[in-house]
Amino acid sequence: MSKHEPDDLKQAQEFLVSVAEKLDLDPAIVKETMPYLLGMTKHVAHDAVRPAAPLSAFLVGLATGTAGATDAQGVRDRIEKVEEAMKEFSHGQS
């Protein structure tokens, strides 16, 4: 996240809060999960394959929703699964 200006992150958070509200989601989940999702997508982009980064975030959301988890911990649990998959993928590429 260090490449981003503080204003960029603030604007992103404001936008995502607005999106969450439009999607009938608790906007607090944005604040609670944004650092984890940004970290995950950064790692996927740099350690696995760049185009998979945003789609991995989508899959985390889809899996979280499908499981009926509506809190930040539910999102973080799915992020951990992506990180496990990424480690397995990178070991298979060696």
Secondary structure, DSSP 4 states (H G I P E B T S, - for coil): -TTS-HHHHHHHHHHHHHHHHHTT--THHHHHHHHHHHHHHHHIIIII-TTHHHHHHHHHHHHHHHTT--SHHHHHHHHHHHHHHHHHHHHHH-
